Amino acid sequence: MNSKKVKDEFLKAVEAYLEGTADEAQLLFVEQYFDLFLDTEDIFESMDSREIQNIHDRIISKINSEIEKKTRISTGQIESARSFSKYLYLAAAAAFVIPMSLYIYQRNQIRFKPVSTQLITKITPGGNKAVLTLADGSKISLTDVKNGEVANQSGSVITKSRDSQLVYQQSAAASTAKEITYNTIETPKGGQFQLILSDGTKVWLNAASSLRYPSAFGRGDRKVELVGEAYFEVAKNTAKPFLVSSSKQVVEVLGTHFNINAYTNEPVVSTTLLEGSVKVISPFTNTYKIIKPGQQSLVNSGDTNNMGIKVKNIDPDEAVAWKNGYFMFEKEGLASVLRKVSRWYDVEIENPRGEKLDKLLFSGTLSKYSDVSKVLRKLELTGSIRFKIIGRRIIVMN
């Protein structure tokens, strides 16, 4: 595509975005503009700075309008739910505005070119990878095993479906069995997996996580143990509470949708509720909090002297973006962002600045299925950080 056609198509997509009529292809075109800009930085050669500035100002106005709507929703002034697609509009705009600003600066001040990541090894995103450990200690690679029946134990038939789900089907006799046997599913860095427990509860397991659970639930409470991050859609059963035990907390529900982030290298354990209600219990303080949809509980994961439960309002889409194929950040410290990148791409982050990097905040929505260089390139747009990739190491340069 020649530069004039690129420019025309891009401006058409921008106009559609501003009018709220952009289709998926146009949104993608705008969102990926920065990558295009690096390769074709002369596409605005025929436009003067006033024309560029006008587009820039209109985009900024649109973003501010969306942010104001978001703020009103989060404070309860607007009750109607907002679809996830609006985030794509906002992300598309953000991906456009920064390079456009750089271009204006470049035309009117000095020749400034965004720093690009030094790429030596192509690092691709993660995928469906996990290992299942049965009650007898035998291990099964769910990455490699064929679809169909995987195992049969303690009254449950375990199968792997075509869409890479691990499914437990419990017999009637299993619920009255005296002995409960446990399985464990573990995802590596760069892995994720979905399973359906014997009671019908659906679980999405994020990278570098594990879940220990009964192969068939008995007569009592439904108890599972989580390390890392998982999203739960719990099958409702008022007679049998569902309990998730994780670092420094226990979550009790009867049937609801929620996300738990309990990685050992994160400063807090967070539980985010999407629907229903959740009881978050701190065994250290013998206290609990009931959280509502759109709220997130926080428990300090490192300081045993400060184990109280805090609750804040949050956009739940941000917490579950990982399940939907995105990284979504809202003023998140870059050290935290890089920990997520490390887990999903299975890379080592060499960060001499440590937690000081969390003073640099990043907001945006990025596809989890992009090459890691594209993700890092977007982070470099902050102007405060550069990266170098050597093998499977990502080095923070400044």
LUMDRENPA-692115 format. One record per atom (N, C-alpha, C): x, y, z. Coordinates in steps of 0.05 Angstrom, whole numbers, padded with zeros to 5 digits, always signed. Example, Ala and Ser with C-alpha at 12.3 -4.5 7.8 and 13.67 -1.06 7.14 Angstrom:
% residues 2
+00264-00114+00156;+00246-00090+00156;+00264-00066+00156;+00257-00045+00142;+00273-00021+00143;+00258+00001+00157;
END
This chain:
% residues 398
+00017-00024+00000;+00000+00000+00000;+00018+00025+00000;+00014+00043-00019;+00031+00067-00020;+00024+00086+00002;+00042+00106+00007;+00039+00123+00031;+00013+00140+00029;+00005+00149+00005;-00019+00165+00003;-00043+00148+00010;-00044+00123+00001;-00067+00106+00007;-00068+00100+00037;-00044+00095+00049;-00042+00090+00078;-00054+00113+00093;-00045+00137+00085;-00054+00161+00099;-00085+00164+00096;-00095+00160+00072;-00124+00163+00067;-00140+00143+00083;-00131+00118+00083;-00145+00097+00098;-00144+00103+00128;-00121+00113+00137;-00118+00118+00166;-00136+00141+00174;-00137+00162+00159;-00154+00185+00165;-00183+00178+00164;-00190+00160+00146;-00218+00150+00145;-00225+00135+00170;-00206+00118+00179;-00210+00103+00204;-00213+00121+00228;-00196+00142+00229;-00197+00161+00251;-00224+00175+00252;-00234+00184+00229;-00260+00197+00227;-00282+00178+00237;-00280+00153+00229;-00301+00134+00238;-00300+00130+00268;-00275+00130+00279;-00272+00127+00308;-00285+00151+00322;-00279+00175+00312;-00290+00199+00324;-00320+00200+00323;-00332+00189+00302;-00361+00189+00299;-00374+00165+00313;-00358+00147+00323;-00368+00123+00336;-00379+00102+00318;-00370+00103+00292;-00381+00084+00272;-00359+00065+00262;-00336+00065+00274;-00313+00048+00265;-00320+00019+00267;-00314+00004+00246;-00317-00025+00248;-00292-00037+00260;-00292-00064+00263;-00269-00077+00276;-00243-00073+00261;-00244-00074+00235;-00220-00070+00219;-00208-00042+00223;-00226-00022+00224;-00216+00005+00227;-00205+00010+00255;-00218-00002+00275;-00207+00000+00302;-00179-00013+00304;-00176-00036+00291;-00150-00050+00291;-00129-00033+00277;-00137-00020+00255;-00119-00003+00240;-00109+00020+00257;-00127+00033+00272;-00119+00055+00289;-00102+00045+00312;-00110+00022+00324;-00095+00012+00347;-00067+00005+00340;-00063-00005+00316;-00036-00014+00307;-00021+00009+00294;-00031+00033+00296;-00018+00055+00281;+00011+00060+00289;+00017+00056+00314;+00045+00061+00322;+00064+00044+00306;+00057+00018+00303;+00075+00000+00288;+00078+00010+00260;+00056+00020+00248;+00057+00031+00221;+00074+00056+00220;+00072+00072+00240;+00087+00097+00242;+00117+00092+00241;+00125+00071+00256;+00154+00065+00256;+00164+00058+00228;+00147+00044+00214;+00156+00035+00187;+00152+00055+00165;+00132+00073+00169;+00124+00091+00148;+00120+00119+00159;+00140+00130+00170;+00136+00155+00185;+00132+00179+00167;+00132+00176+00141;+00127+00199+00123;+00099+00200+00112;+00080+00185+00124;+00053+00184+00113;+00039+00210+00116;+00048+00228+00133;+00035+00254+00136;+00051+00276+00122;+00069+00269+00104;+00086+00288+00090;+00069+00311+00077;+00045+00304+00067;+00029+00323+00052;+00012+00340+00071;+00013+00336+00097;-00004+00351+00116;+00013+00371+00131;+00002+00395+00136;+00017+00414+00152;+00011+00409+00181;+00026+00422+00199;+00024+00417+00227;-00003+00425+00239;-00016+00446+00227;-00042+00454+00237;-00063+00432+00233;-00061+00419+00210;-00080+00398+00203;-00076+00374+00222;-00051+00368+00227;-00044+00346+00246;-00054+00353+00274;-00049+00378+00282;-00056+00386+00309;-00086+00385+00313;-00102+00391+00292;-00131+00390+00293;-00140+00362+00299;-00129+00342+00284;-00136+00314+00289;-00129+00306+00317;-00105+00314+00325;-00095+00307+00352;-00114+00318+00373;-00123+00343+00371;-00141+00355+00391;-00168+00341+00392;-00178+00333+00369;-00204+00320+00368;-00203+00292+00381;-00180+00278+00377;-00176+00252+00390;-00175+00256+00420;-00159+00275+00429;-00157+00280+00458;-00184+00287+00470;-00200+00302+00456;-00227+00309+00466;-00244+00284+00469;-00242+00266+00449;-00257+00241+00450;-00249+00224+00474;-00223+00222+00479;-00213+00207+00501;-00222+00218+00527;-00220+00245+00530;-00229+00257+00555;-00259+00252+00560;-00274+00252+00539;-00303+00247+00541;-00308+00219+00551;-00293+00199+00541;-00296+00171+00549;-00287+00168+00578;-00265+00182+00586;-00256+00180+00614;-00276+00191+00633;-00289+00214+00625;-00310+00226+00643;-00333+00207+00646;-00341+00193+00624;-00363+00173+00626;-00355+00151+00645;-00330+00142+00642;-00320+00120+00659;-00321+00128+00688;-00312+00153+00694;-00311+00162+00722;-00339+00164+00733;-00359+00173+00718;-00386+00175+00727;-00398+00148+00733;-00391+00129+00716;-00400+00101+00721;-00389+00090+00746;-00362+00094+00751;-00349+00083+00774;-00359+00095+00800;-00370+00120+00799;-00380+00133+00823;-00410+00131+00827;-00422+00115+00809;-00450+00109+00813;-00469+00129+00800;-00459+00149+00786;-00477+00168+00773;-00490+00157+00748;-00478+00137+00737;-00490+00124+00714;-00491+00094+00720;-00514+00082+00719;-00517+00054+00727;-00514+00034+00704;-00518+00044+00680;-00518+00025+00658;-00490+00013+00654;-00489-00012+00647;-00464-00026+00643;-00451-00017+00617;-00424-00018+00617;-00410-00010+00593;-00396-00035+00581;-00400-00039+00555;-00389-00062+00542;-00359-00060+00539;-00346-00083+00537;-00317-00085+00536;-00307-00071+00510;-00323-00070+00489;-00314-00059+00464;-00306-00029+00467;-00318-00015+00486;-00311+00013+00488;-00282+00017+00497;-00272-00003+00511;-00244-00002+00518;-00226-00003+00493;-00236-00017+00473;-00220-00019+00449;-00219+00008+00435;-00241+00023+00436;-00242+00050+00425;-00221+00068+00440;-00221+00066+00466;-00203+00083+00482;-00174+00075+00477;-00169+00048+00476;-00142+00039+00471;-00133+00047+00443;-00151+00045+00424;-00144+00053+00397;-00136+00082+00396;-00151+00099+00410;-00144+00127+00410;-00118+00132+00423;-00113+00119+00446;-00088+00123+00460;-00064+00114+00444;-00067+00092+00429;-00045+00083+00412;-00039+00102+00390;-00059+00118+00382;-00055+00138+00361;-00044+00164+00371;-00054+00174+00394;-00048+00200+00403;-00018+00204+00409;-00005+00184+00422;+00022+00188+00430;+00041+00190+00405;+00039+00171+00386;+00056+00175+00363;+00050+00201+00347;+00024+00209+00346;+00017+00233+00333;+00031+00257+00347;+00031+00257+00374;+00043+00278+00389;+00073+00279+00383;+00085+00255+00381;+00114+00254+00375;+00119+00265+00347;+00100+00260+00329;+00104+00269+00302;+00103+00300+00300;+00083+00311+00315;+00081+00340+00316;+00107+00352+00328;+00116+00340+00349;+00141+00349+00362;+00164+00348+00342;+00164+00326+00327;+00185+00322+00308;+00185+00343+00286;+00161+00350+00276;+00158+00369+00254;+00165+00398+00263;+00158+00405+00288;+00159+00432+00297;+00183+00438+00315;+00196+00418+00326;+00218+00423+00345;+00244+00411+00334;+00249+00386+00341;+00273+00373+00332;+00267+00345+00320;+00285+00334+00307;+00281+00307+00296;+00283+00287+00319;+00260+00277+00328;+00259+00258+00350;+00245+00233+00340;+00258+00210+00344;+00247+00185+00335;+00243+00167+00359;+00219+00155+00363;+00215+00137+00386;+00236+00115+00386;+00246+00108+00409;+00266+00087+00411;+00253+00060+00406;+00265+00043+00390;+00253+00017+00385;+00268-00004+00400;+00253-00025+00408;+00265-00047+00423;+00286-00062+00406;+00308-00068+00419;+00329-00083+00406;+00321-00113+00407;+00314-00124+00385;+00304-00151+00385;+00324-00170+00373;+00332-00190+00389;+00351-00210+00379;+00337-00237+00376;+00320-00244+00395;+00305-00269+00394;+00275-00262+00392;+00261-00274+00374;+00232-00270+00372;+00219-00285+00395;+00204-00271+00412;+00191-00283+00435;+00161-00282+00431;+00149-00305+00427;+00120-00307+00421;+00104-00309+00447;+00078-00303+00445;+00061-00304+00469;+00056-00333+00478;+00045-00335+00503;+00039-00361+00514;+00014-00374+00500;+00006-00397+00511;-00017-00412+00500;-00028-00432+00520;-00043-00450+00511;-00056-00470+00528;-00035-00492+00535;-00024-00489+00559;-00004-00508+00569;-00009-00514+00599;-00009-00539+00606;-00013-00546+00634;-00005-00575+00639;+00000-00581+00665;+00006-00609+00673;-00014-00616+00695;-00026-00640+00692;-00046-00650+00711;-00032-00671+00728;-00034-00669+00754;-00023-00689+00773;-00047-00703+00786;-00049-00729+00781;-00071-00745+00792;-00066-00753+00821;-00086-00765+00834;-00084-00771+00862;-00061-00791+00868;-00054-00808+00849;-00032-00827+00854;-00005-00816+00848;-00003-00790+00841;+00022-00777+00836;+00031-00777+00807;+00016-00791+00790;+00024-00792+00761;+00017-00765+00748;+00033-00758+00729;+00031-00732+00716;+00023-00735+00686;+00006-00718+00677;-00003-00718+00649;+00001-00691+00637;+00015-00689+00615;+00019-00663+00601;-00007-00658+00585;-00022-00638+00593;-00046-00631+00578;-00040-00617+00552;-00015-00608+00549;-00007-00595+00524;-00005-00616+00502;+00004-00640+00510;+00010-00661+00490;-00012-00682+00487;-00027-00687+00509;-00046-00709+00508;-00068-00704+00488;-00078-00725+00475;-00099-00722+00455;-00126-00716+00468;-00144-00705+00451;-00171-00700+00461;-00185-00727+00467;-00203-00726+00486;-00217-00750+00495;-00211-00756+00524;-00217-00781+00532;-00214-00789+00560;-00184-00788+00568;-00179-00775+00590;-00152-00772+00601;-00147-00792+00624;-00167-00794+00641;-00165-00812+00665;-00193-00817+00676;-00195-00838+00693;-00219-00845+00706;-00212-00852+00735;-00221-00836+00754;-00214-00841+00782;-00235-00830+00801;-00238-00844+00823;-00256-00836+00845;-00283-00827+00836;-00294-00841+00816;-00321-00835+00807;-00323-00812+00788;-00301-00802+00778;-00301-00781+00758;-00286-00789+00733;-00299-00783+00710;-00285-00787+00684;-00274-00760+00676;-00248-00760+00670;-00234-00735+00663;-00228-00736+00633;-00238-00715+00619;-00233-00714+00590;-00221-00687+00582;-00207-00687+00560;-00197-00662+00548;-00214-00657+00523;-00227-00633+00522;-00245-00627+00500;-00229-00615+00477;-00243-00611+00455;-00230-00601+00431;-00220-00572+00435;-00234-00557+00452;-00226-00529+00456;-00207-00527+00480;-00192-00548+00486;-00172-00548+00506;-00182-00542+00534;-00205-00554+00541;-00215-00554+00568;-00211-00581+00581;-00205-00581+00607;-00205-00606+00623;-00231-00608+00637;-00246-00629+00632;-00274-00632+00641;-00276-00656+00660;-00288-00651+00684;-00293-00673+00703;-00323-00679+00703;-00330-00704+00699;-00358-00713+00700;-00361-00732+00723;-00377-00724+00743;-00379-00739+00768;-00403-00758+00767;-00399-00783+00776;-00421-00802+00778;-00436-00797+00804;-00461-00808+00805;-00477-00804+00829;-00464-00817+00854;-00451-00839+00850;-00438-00853+00873;-00415-00837+00884;-00402-00821+00868;-00378-00806+00877;-00384-00787+00900;-00408-00775+00900;-00414-00755+00920;-00417-00767+00948;-00421-00793+00950;-00424-00806+00976;-00399-00822+00984;-00378-00820+00968;-00353-00834+00974;-00341-00823+01000;-00330-00841+01016;-00318-00833+01042;-00291-00819+01038;-00276-00828+01019;-00249-00816+01014;-00250-00797+00991;-00239-00773+00996;-00237-00752+00975;-00209-00752+00964;-00206-00755+00938;-00180-00755+00926;-00176-00728+00911;-00151-00718+00911;-00146-00692+00900;-00128-00693+00875;-00134-00675+00856;-00118-00671+00833;-00106-00643+00834;-00085-00638+00819;-00073-00612+00817;-00067-00605+00788;-00076-00582+00779;-00069-00573+00752;-00050-00549+00755;-00028-00550+00740;-00008-00529+00741;-00002-00518+00713;-00001-00492+00711;+00007-00479+00686;+00035-00468+00690;+00052-00471+00669;+00079-00459+00671;+00078-00429+00664;+00100-00415+00666;+00102-00389+00653;+00096-00392+00624;+00080-00374+00613;+00073-00376+00585;+00051-00396+00580;+00037-00404+00601;+00015-00423+00597;-00011-00413+00610;-00033-00425+00601;-00059-00420+00614;-00076-00445+00608;-00098-00448+00623;-00115-00471+00617;-00142-00467+00630;-00162-00480+00619;-00189-00479+00630;-00198-00506+00638;-00212-00508+00661;-00223-00534+00669;-00252-00530+00680;-00267-00552+00679;-00293-00552+00691;-00293-00574+00712;-00297-00565+00737;-00297-00584+00760;-00322-00601+00760;-00321-00621+00778;-00342-00641+00777;-00370-00630+00784;-00371-00607+00798;-00397-00594+00804;-00407-00575+00783;-00391-00572+00761;-00398-00554+00740;-00385-00527+00741;-00370-00522+00762;-00356-00496+00765;-00334-00494+00744;-00333-00471+00730;-00313-00466+00709;-00290-00449+00721;-00266-00457+00714;-00242-00443+00724;-00223-00438+00700;-00214-00413+00699;-00194-00405+00680;-00168-00400+00696;-00147-00414+00690;-00122-00412+00705;-00102-00397+00689;-00091-00376+00700;-00072-00359+00687;-00044-00371+00688;-00025-00358+00676;+00003-00368+00674;+00016-00371+00702;+00034-00390+00705;+00049-00395+00730;+00031-00397+00754;+00010-00414+00751;-00010-00417+00772;-00016-00447+00776;-00028-00453+00799;-00037-00480+00804;-00062-00481+00820;-00078-00502+00816;-00103-00506+00831;-00104-00535+00840;-00109-00538+00866;-00112-00565+00878;-00142-00568+00885;-00154-00590+00877;-00183-00593+00880;-00191-00622+00881;-00214-00629+00892;-00223-00657+00892;-00230-00666+00864;-00224-00691+00858;-00232-00702+00832;-00263-00705+00832;-00275-00708+00855;-00304-00708+00858;-00310-00696+00885;-00329-00676+00886;-00336-00664+00911;-00354-00683+00928;-00349-00683+00955;-00364-00700+00973;-00388-00685+00984;-00397-00693+01008;-00421-00683+01020;-00417-00655+01032;-00393-00648+01040;-00388-00623+01054;-00383-00600+01035;-00369-00580+01046;-00362-00556+01030;-00344-00564+01006;-00346-00547+00985;-00330-00551+00962;-00304-00534+00966;-00282-00547+00970;-00257-00532+00977;-00236-00536+00955;-00223-00514+00947;-00201-00516+00928;-00179-00497+00939;-00154-00501+00929;-00131-00485+00937;-00118-00473+00913;-00113-00447+00913;-00102-00433+00890;-00075-00420+00897;-00057-00423+00879;-00032-00407+00879;-00031-00394+00851;-00027-00367+00851;-00026-00353+00826;-00053-00339+00821;-00063-00341+00796;-00087-00326+00788;-00107-00344+00774;-00132-00340+00780;-00154-00355+00767;-00179-00339+00768;-00196-00344+00747;-00223-00333+00746;-00242-00356+00750;-00262-00352+00767;-00281-00373+00774;-00309-00365+00766;-00324-00384+00754;-00353-00382+00751;-00364-00406+00766;-00372-00401+00791;-00379-00422+00810;-00408-00431+00806;-00412-00457+00803;-00438-00468+00800;-00453-00464+00827;-00477-00454+00826;-00492-00447+00850;-00502-00472+00865;-00497-00472+00891;-00506-00494+00908;-00508-00483+00936;-00531-00474+00945;-00534-00461+00971;-00528-00479+00994;-00529-00505+00990;-00524-00524+01012;-00494-00530+01015;-00479-00524+00994;-00450-00530+00995;-00434-00505+00987;-00425-00489+01006;-00408-00466+00999;-00383-00474+00984;-00374-00456+00966;-00349-00461+00951;-00328-00444+00964;-00306-00456+00972;-00284-00442+00986;-00258-00443+00970;-00246-00420+00966;-00221-00418+00952;-00200-00408+00972;-00181-00426+00979;-00160-00418+00997;-00135-00410+00981;-00125-00386+00987;-00101-00376+00973;-00084-00362+00994;-00062-00351+00985;-00044-00337+01003;-00058-00316+01019;-00058-00319+01046;-00067-00299+01065;-00097-00294+01065;-00113-00311+01051;-00142-00307+01052;-00157-00332+01044;-00183-00332+01051;-00202-00352+01042;-00226-00338+01030;-00235-00346+01007;-00258-00334+00994;-00281-00355+00995;-00304-00346+01005;-00327-00364+01007;-00350-00353+00990;-00362-00370+00973;-00384-00362+00956;-00404-00385+00955;-00428-00379+00946;-00448-00399+00941;-00451-00404+00911;-00446-00384+00895;-00447-00386+00866;-00445-00358+00854;-00422-00353+00841;-00417-00326+00831;-00393-00326+00812;-00386-00302+00801;-00364-00299+00783;-00344-00280+00796;-00319-00289+00798;-00298-00272+00811;-00270-00280+00801;-00251-00262+00806;-00224-00266+00799;-00206-00263+00824;-00187-00282+00827;-00168-00280+00849;-00140-00278+00838;-00124-00258+00846;-00096-00256+00839;-00080-00260+00865;-00067-00283+00867;-00052-00290+00892;-00024-00300+00885;-00011-00286+00867;+00017-00293+00861;+00035-00287+00885;+00054-00304+00890;+00071-00300+00914;+00090-00276+00910;+00095-00267+00886;+00113-00244+00881;+00098-00218+00878;+00072-00218+00884;+00056-00194+00884;+00053-00183+00912;+00052-00157+00916;+00050-00146+00943;+00024-00150+00957;+00002-00154+00941;-00024-00158+00953;-00038-00182+00939;-00057-00194+00954;-00075-00213+00942;-00101-00199+00937;-00110-00199+00912;-00134-00185+00904;-00156-00204+00895;-00181-00197+00903;-00204-00212+00895;-00224-00192+00883;-00232-00196+00858;-00249-00178+00844;-00275-00192+00837;-00298-00179+00843;-00323-00191+00839;-00337-00180+00815;-00348-00198+00798;-00363-00190+00774;-00393-00191+00778;-00402-00212+00792;-00430-00214+00798;-00435-00231+00823;-00458-00227+00836;-00464-00242+00860;-00451-00228+00884;-00443-00244+00904;-00429-00233+00927;-00408-00253+00936;-00387-00242+00949;-00364-00258+00958;-00357-00250+00986;-00351-00269+01003;-00341-00265+01030;-00311-00270+01030;-00296-00250+01036;-00266-00252+01037;-00258-00253+01067;-00245-00275+01074;-00238-00280+01102;-00208-00278+01106;-00199-00264+01127;-00171-00263+01135;-00167-00281+01159;-00154-00304+01155;-00150-00322+01178;-00131-00311+01199;-00116-00291+01192;-00096-00279+01210;-00110-00260+01230;-00131-00246+01221;-00144-00227+01238;-00172-00236+01247;-00181-00259+01236;-00208-00269+01242;-00229-00248+01234;-00224-00234+01212;-00243-00215+01203;-00251-00222+01174;-00273-00210+01164;-00281-00215+01137;-00294-00190+01126;-00296-00189+01099;-00310-00168+01085;-00328-00181+01064;-00352-00170+01060;-00369-00178+01038;-00366-00158+01016;-00358-00167+00992;-00354-00148+00970;-00376-00152+00950;-00382-00130+00936;-00403-00129+00916;-00392-00127+00888;-00408-00132+00867;-00398-00129+00840;-00386-00102+00835;-00363-00102+00822;-00348-00077+00817;-00330-00069+00839;-00327-00087+00859;-00308-00081+00881;-00286-00102+00881;-00264-00093+00894;-00240-00111+00896;-00230-00109+00924;-00225-00133+00936;-00213-00134+00963;-00183-00137+00960;-00168-00125+00978;-00138-00126+00978;-00128-00135+01005;-00111-00156+01005;-00098-00165+01029;-00068-00165+01025;-00054-00152+01044;-00025-00150+01042;-00013-00179+01043;+00002-00186+01023;+00012-00214+01021;+00039-00218+01035;+00052-00196+01043;+00079-00199+01054;+00081-00193+01083;+00066-00174+01093;+00069-00164+01121;+00047-00177+01138;+00056-00196+01155;+00037-00210+01172;+00026-00193+01194;+00038-00170+01199;+00028-00151+01219;+00007-00132+01207;+00003-00134+01181;-00016-00116+01168;-00034-00132+01149;-00050-00149+01161;-00065-00168+01145;-00095-00161+01142;-00101-00136+01148;-00129-00127+01145;-00138-00128+01116;-00165-00129+01113;-00176-00130+01086;-00186-00102+01078;-00176-00092+01056;-00185-00066+01045;-00203-00071+01021;-00222-00054+01016;-00240-00056+00994;-00241-00030+00978;-00239-00033+00951;-00241-00009+00934;-00258-00015+00910;-00268+00006+00898;-00284+00003+00873;-00264+00001+00850;-00271-00016+00830;-00253-00021+00808;-00270-00028+00784;-00260-00023+00760;-00273-00033+00736;-00265-00063+00734;-00284-00081+00737;-00277-00110+00737;-00266-00120+00710;-00272-00106+00688;-00260-00114+00662;-00230-00114+00663;-00218-00096+00679;-00189-00094+00680;-00178-00119+00693;-00191-00130+00714;-00181-00153+00728;-00183-00179+00712;-00202-00180+00694;-00206-00205+00678;-00197-00202+00649;-00184-00180+00643;-00175-00176+00615;-00157-00199+00606;-00141-00210+00624;-00122-00231+00617;-00138-00256+00606;-00161-00261+00617;-00178-00284+00608;-00188-00279+00580;-00193-00253+00573;-00204-00246+00548;-00183-00240+00526;-00158-00244+00532;-00137-00241+00512;-00123-00214+00512;-00126-00199+00534;-00114-00172+00535;-00098-00168+00560;-00079-00149+00558;-00068-00136+00582;-00084-00109+00584;-00095-00104+00606;-00109-00078+00610;-00098-00065+00636;-00087-00041+00633;-00075-00027+00655;-00088+00000+00659;-00092+00008+00684;-00103+00034+00691;-00085+00046+00712;-00067+00063+00703;-00047+00076+00721;-00033+00055+00738;-00023+00035+00725;-00009+00013+00738;+00021+00017+00737;+00035+00012+00759;+00064+00015+00759;+00078-00003+00740;+00099+00006+00727;+00112-00009+00706;+00125-00035+00717;+00134-00035+00742;+00145-00060+00753;+00124-00081+00754;+00099-00074+00761;+00077-00093+00761;+00070-00102+00733;+00070-00083+00714;+00065-00090+00686;+00085-00111+00676;+00111-00106+00683;+00132-00124+00673;+00130-00152+00686;+00120-00154+00710;+00116-00180+00722;+00095-00196+00706;+00075-00183+00697;+00055-00196+00680;+00066-00205+00654;+00082-00187+00642;+00096-00194+00617;+00114-00218+00621;+00129-00219+00643;+00147-00241+00649;+00132-00267+00650;+00109-00268+00664;+00094-00293+00668;+00082-00303+00642;+00072-00284+00625;+00058-00293+00601;+00077-00301+00579;+00099-00287+00576;+00118-00292+00554;+00140-00311+00563;+00140-00319+00588;+00161-00337+00599;+00189-00325+00594;+00193-00301+00604;+00218-00287+00601;+00228-00278+00628;+00254-00274+00630;+00266-00263+00654;+00269-00233+00651;+00259-00218+00670;+00261-00189+00670;+00285-00180+00687;+00304-00167+00675;+00327-00156+00689;+00322-00126+00694;+00314-00120+00718;+00305-00093+00725;+00322-00081+00748;+00343-00067+00742;+00360-00056+00763;+00346-00035+00780;+00324-00024+00770;+00310-00003+00785;+00290-00014+00805;+00285-00040+00804;+00268-00053+00823;+00240-00041+00825;+00229-00039+00849;+00202-00029+00854;+00200+00001+00848;+00223+00015+00846;+00223+00043+00840;+00209+00048+00813;+00209+00027+00796;+00196+00029+00770;+00166+00033+00772;+00155+00026+00795;+00126+00029+00799;+00118+00058+00802;+00137+00076+00804;+00130+00104+00805;+00123+00114+00777;+00130+00098+00756;+00122+00104+00729;+00096+00090+00723;+00075+00104+00717;+00049+00092+00714;+00042+00089+00685;+00029+00067+00678;+00021+00062+00650;-00008+00055+00649;-00022+00067+00629;-00050+00060+00623;-00053+00052+00594;-00068+00032+00589;-00072+00023+00561;-00082-00005+00560;-00090-00013+00536;-00099-00040+00530;-00083-00052+00508;-00070-00075+00513;-00053-00088+00493;-00061-00117+00489;-00058-00126+00465;-00065-00154+00460;-00043-00173+00472;-00053-00194+00486;-00034-00214+00497;-00021-00231+00475;-00033-00229+00451;-00024-00247+00430;-00006-00233+00410;+00004-00210+00417;+00024-00196+00401;+00052-00207+00409;+00071-00204+00391;+00099-00210+00398;+00107-00192+00420;+00124-00201+00438;+00132-00185+00461;+00144-00159+00454;+00158-00157+00431;+00171-00132+00422;+00150-00110+00418;+00126-00118+00408;+00105-00097+00404;+00095-00087+00431;+00093-00105+00451;+00084-00096+00477;+00104-00077+00490;+00130-00085+00488;+00151-00068+00500;+00153-00041+00485;+00148-00042+00459;+00149-00017+00444;+00128+00003+00453;+00104-00007+00460;+00083+00010+00471;+00092+00022+00498;+00105+00005+00515;+00114+00015+00541;+00136+00036+00538;+00152+00034+00517;+00173+00053+00512;+00161+00081+00505;+00136+00081+00497;+00124+00107+00490;+00121+00125+00514;+00124+00115+00538;+00123+00132+00562;+00147+00151+00561;+00168+00144+00546;+00191+00161+00544;+00210+00159+00568;+00203+00141+00587;+00219+00139+00612;+00233+00112+00614;+00231+00095+00594;+00242+00069+00596;+00249+00058+00569;+00270+00042+00568;+00278+00028+00543;+00285+00000+00550;+00282-00018+00530;+00287-00046+00534;+00307-00057+00514;+00320-00078+00523;+00338-00093+00505;+00332-00123+00509;+00328-00138+00488;+00322-00166+00489;+00346-00183+00481;+00355-00200+00499;+00377-00218+00493;+00368-00246+00501;+00365-00264+00482;+00355-00290+00487;+00326-00288+00498;+00322-00299+00522;+00296-00296+00535;+00298-00277+00559;+00317-00259+00558;+00320-00238+00578;+00311-00211+00567;+00295-00197+00583;+00288-00170+00576;+00301-00152+00596;+00318-00134+00586;+00334-00117+00604;+00323-00089+00604;+00317-00078+00627;+00309-00050+00630;+00334-00033+00628;+00334-00015+00608;+00359+00000+00603;+00361+00026+00619;+00339+00040+00624;+00341+00064+00639;+00315+00071+00653;
END
